[in-house]
Amino acid sequence: MISLPQAEKRPIRADRVAARAFSDEIVIIDPQTHWVRMFNETGSRIWELLDGEHTLSAITDRLCSEYAVEKAQAEVSVRTFVNALIERELAAWQEEGSHSEQ
């Protein structure tokens, strides 16, 4: 289960990262590091929701409503995916009081 403080954090995509949708998948390109990856449908949906407005909890709830996935599994998947993006500096936590302009 996502801890309450982390569940209410709002992840946001890094501005420098380019993304292009192909059907249900998204290709992510970081021109700074030359990192390129294609996300599957679920990863692409999480990426779309990293707008600085959705909390981790809201992203998890959205995935549960859109896909046949148990909440506990969705929580682990969302947390793991978002943390990996943050480690690569492809996403960050939205600052408290800031609002996304995307």
Beta strands, then each sheet from edge to edge (+ up, - down):
strand 1: 11-13
strand 2: 18-22
strand 3: 25-30
strand 4: 35-39
strand 5: 91-93
sheet 1: 1+ 5-
sheet 2: 2+ 3- 4+
end
